[in-house]
Amino acid sequence: MSATVEVLTSTANPWADATGHRPKNQKKQAFGVTLPQTGFHVVCNHAAIEKGGMSPRHHHNFEQIRYVLEGHLFYGRKKIGPGTLMYVPESVDYGPQTRDEDTRAVVFQFAGPSGVTKFSQVDSKVARQKLLAQGVVFQKGIAHFPSGKKQDASEALWEFMAGRPIEYAPARYEDPIYIYTHAFKWQPTEYAGVTIKRLGYFNECGPNVGLLHFDAKASVPPQQVDCLDIRVILEGEVEYAGQSCPAVSRLYCSPGGSYEEIRSETGATALVVQIAVPGGEAPKRITRI
């Protein structure tokens, strides 16, 4: 497997209307990655959603991470705001989701420990168009079939793409996990001016999640990464390989690859998500960052 490092800056990735069964009042910047040798796919979106709309209580056969940047999201009686990270394991129910104000968040979706395929957003868009052509209507997170059948929209799309009924692995957790990142203290690293918040390591394959902060003029030297590693710049700006990467930009390193120096002249904060892929090494705790 050839290792790659990929940078996608916010300025080179304009906002686009959301596709699939998502709300029509949502725009996103897509930062997703796919390992071509295995097809392992990680959805990574910077999403802005206007107030209003809802989705019913449901679950997925994949994992999710949501980090709120602006506004508040409601999941049942749970209200989460800026600085909250929500981890939704596969097969775990969450919601219903409602919004009473405009919100902005970074969202990840990827295969969990069961190894069930997570399709890309391009695949989902194609599947949705084909189902629409068959008379299926998507409304408030539900797919309404001409026969009268109603089904969770994401579930209907997955079954269409996979060509078989969906199955769910036994849930490992009772509920979604809400991580209040402001309650964590920044911890020193071996690099001057670089601190870290280690937010959580889940399952044998991850996700391993943390926040990385650069003081002005601070940097991390070149380093190898054993697992799939995505770093989203949440605040400030970093420089990488001669490119300026302001918020919200994304750096990605495939398993076995190596980052060059990451430096910030003015200070920055990044969200780091590490995931093991089938046949690869489990993510290490974020100690070498």
C-alpha positions in Angstrom: 0.0 0.0 0.0 1.6 3.3 -1.1 1.3 6.0 1.6 0.1 9.5 0.8 -0.3 12.9 2.4 -3.0 15.1 1.2 -3.9 18.7 2.0 -7.2 20.3 1.2 -7.5 23.9 2.3 -10.7 25.8 3.0 -10.0 28.3 0.3 -9.6 25.6 -2.3 -12.7 23.8 -1.2 -15.8 26.0 -1.7 -19.1 25.4 0.0 -21.6 23.2 -1.8 -25.2 22.2 -1.2 -25.5 19.0 0.7 -26.7 15.9 -1.2 -28.3 12.6 -0.3 -31.1 12.5 2.3 -29.6 15.4 4.3 -31.6 18.7 5.0 -31.9 20.9 2.0 -30.8 23.9 4.1 -27.4 22.4 4.7 -24.1 23.3 3.0 -20.8 21.5 3.4 -17.2 21.5 2.5 -16.3 17.8 1.8 -12.9 16.6 3.1 -13.5 12.9 2.8 -10.8 10.4 2.0 -10.7 6.9 0.5 -7.9 4.3 0.5 -8.0 3.1 -3.1 -6.4 -0.3 -2.4 -9.0 -1.3 0.1 -12.0 1.1 -0.5 -11.9 2.1 3.1 -13.7 5.5 3.2 -14.0 8.2 5.8 -16.6 10.9 5.3 -15.3 14.2 6.7 -17.5 17.3 6.3 -17.5 20.9 7.5 -21.2 21.4 7.7 -23.3 24.5 8.1 -27.0 23.9 8.8 -29.7 26.6 9.1 -32.2 26.3 12.0 -35.3 24.2 11.6 -35.7 20.6 10.3 -35.3 17.4 12.3 -34.3 13.8 11.9 -36.0 10.9 13.9 -34.3 8.7 16.5 -32.2 6.2 14.6 -28.9 4.3 14.4 -26.4 3.4 11.7 -24.1 0.5 10.9 -21.1 2.9 10.9 -19.4 5.2 13.4 -19.7 9.0 13.7 -17.9 11.9 15.3 -19.4 15.4 15.5 -17.5 18.4 16.8 -19.7 21.5 17.3 -18.1 24.8 16.2 -21.1 27.2 16.4 -24.7 27.0 17.6 -26.4 24.2 19.5 -27.7 20.8 18.5 -30.5 18.9 20.3 -30.4 15.1 20.5 -33.6 14.2 22.4 -33.2 16.2 25.6 -29.4 16.5 25.2 -28.2 20.0 24.1 -24.6 20.2 22.9 -22.8 23.4 22.0 -19.4 24.7 20.8 -16.5 22.6 22.0 -18.6 19.5 22.5 -17.5 16.3 20.7 -20.1 13.6 20.1 -19.0 10.1 19.4 -21.8 7.8 18.1 -20.7 4.2 17.9 -22.1 1.8 15.3 -25.6 0.4 16.1 -26.2 2.9 18.9 -29.5 4.9 18.8 -29.4 8.7 18.9 -31.8 11.5 18.4 -34.3 12.8 17.5 -32.1 15.7 16.3 -33.6 19.2 16.1 -32.1 22.7 15.5 -33.5 26.0 16.9 -30.5 28.0 15.6 -28.0 28.0 12.8 -25.2 25.5 13.5 -21.7 24.6 12.2 -19.9 21.4 12.9 -17.2 19.0 11.7 -18.6 15.6 11.0 -16.8 12.2 10.5 -18.4 8.9 9.4 -16.5 5.7 9.0 -16.7 1.9 9.3 -16.7 0.6 12.9 -15.1 -2.5 14.5 -17.6 -4.8 12.7 -16.0 -3.8 9.4 -19.2 -3.2 7.6 -18.6 -1.1 4.5 -19.1 2.7 4.7 -20.0 4.0 1.3 -18.8 7.4 0.0 -21.0 10.4 -0.4 -20.6 10.1 -4.2 -22.0 6.6 -4.0 -24.9 7.7 -1.8 -25.7 10.6 -4.2 -25.9 8.2 -7.2 -28.0 5.7 -5.2 -30.4 8.5 -4.1 -30.9 9.6 -7.7 -31.7 6.1 -8.8 -34.2 5.6 -5.9 -35.8 9.0 -6.7 -36.3 7.7 -10.3 -38.1 4.7 -8.9 -40.5 7.0 -7.1 -39.0 7.0 -3.6 -39.5 10.2 -1.7 -37.0 11.3 1.0 -38.5 13.4 3.7 -37.2 14.3 7.2 -34.8 11.4 7.3 -37.3 8.8 6.1 -37.5 7.0 2.7 -41.1 6.7 1.5 -41.5 3.9 -1.2 -44.3 3.8 -3.7 -45.4 0.5 -2.1 -46.1 2.4 1.1 -43.0 1.1 2.9 -41.2 3.6 5.1 -37.6 3.1 6.1 -34.8 5.2 7.6 -33.2 7.0 4.6 -29.6 6.1 5.3 -30.6 2.5 5.8 -32.5 2.4 2.5 -29.6 3.9 0.6 -27.2 1.4 2.2 -29.4 -1.6 1.2 -29.6 -0.3 -2.3 -25.9 0.2 -2.7 -25.0 -3.1 -1.0 -27.7 -5.1 -2.8 -28.7 -6.9 0.4 -30.6 -6.3 3.7 -28.8 -4.3 6.2 -27.4 -5.9 9.4 -26.3 -4.3 12.6 -23.5 -5.5 14.9 -24.3 -5.8 18.6 -24.0 -2.4 20.2 -20.9 -2.0 22.3 -22.2 1.1 24.1 -25.5 2.1 25.6 -25.7 5.7 24.4 -23.7 8.2 22.4 -20.7 9.6 24.2 -20.6 13.4 24.7 -17.1 14.8 25.4 -16.9 18.3 26.8 -13.5 19.3 25.5 -13.4 22.6 27.5 -13.2 20.6 30.7 -9.8 19.0 29.6 -6.6 20.7 30.4 -4.0 21.2 27.8 -1.0 18.9 28.4 2.5 19.5 27.3 4.2 17.5 24.4 7.9 17.1 23.7 7.6 20.0 21.3 7.9 23.6 22.6 4.7 25.5 22.3 2.6 22.5 21.3 0.0 21.1 23.7 -2.6 18.4 23.5 -5.9 17.2 24.8 -6.3 13.4 24.6 -10.1 13.1 24.4 -10.6 9.4 24.0 -9.5 6.1 22.5 -12.3 3.6 21.6 -12.3 0.0 20.5 -9.4 -2.0 19.1 -9.4 0.0 15.9 -10.2 3.5 17.2 -11.2 6.2 16.8 -8.4 7.8 18.7 -9.4 11.5 19.1 -7.6 14.6 20.4 -7.1 18.3 20.1 -3.7 19.8 19.2 -2.8 23.4 19.9 0.1 25.4 18.4 1.3 28.6 20.1 2.6 31.2 17.7 5.9 30.1 16.0 5.4 26.5 17.3 5.9 23.5 15.1 5.8 19.7 15.0 8.7 18.1 13.1 8.3 15.5 10.3 6.8 12.2 11.7 5.6 8.9 10.5 1.9 7.8 11.0 1.0 4.1 11.4 -2.8 4.5 11.0 -5.2 6.6 8.9 -4.7 10.2 10.4 -6.9 13.2 9.7 -6.2 16.7 11.1 -8.8 19.4 10.7 -7.7 23.0 11.5 -10.5 24.4 13.7 -9.0 27.8 14.6 -6.0 29.8 13.4 -3.7 28.7 10.6 -0.9 26.3 10.0 1.6 26.0 7.2 2.3 22.7 5.5 4.6 22.0 2.6 4.5 25.6 1.5 0.7 25.9 1.8 -1.2 28.1 4.1 -4.0 26.1 5.8 -6.5 28.3 7.6 -9.6 27.1 9.4 -11.3 25.0 8.3 -8.7 23.0 6.3 -7.8 19.3 6.4 -4.5 17.4 6.4 -4.6 13.7 5.8 -2.0 11.0 6.0 -2.6 7.4 4.9 -1.2 4.5 7.0 2.5 4.2 6.9 2.9 7.8 5.5 4.9 10.7 6.9 3.9 14.2 7.6 6.4 17.0 6.8 6.8 19.8 9.4 3.6 21.4 10.5 4.1 24.9 11.7 1.9 27.8 12.8 3.2 31.4 12.7 0.1 32.9 14.5 -1.2 29.9 16.5 -3.8 27.2 15.7 -5.9 24.4 17.0 -6.6 21.1 15.2 -8.9 18.2 15.7 -7.0 14.9 15.2 -8.9 11.7 14.4 -6.9 8.4 13.9 -8.4 5.1 12.7 -7.0 1.7 12.1 -8.0 0.2 8.7 -8.4 -3.6 7.9 -5.0 -5.2 7.8 -3.3 -2.1 9.3 -1.9 -1.2 12.7 -4.1 -0.1 15.5 -3.8 3.7 16.2 -1.4 4.7 18.9 -2.3 7.1 21.6 -1.6 10.6 20.3 1.8 10.9 22.0 4.1 11.5 19.1 2.1 14.5 17.8 
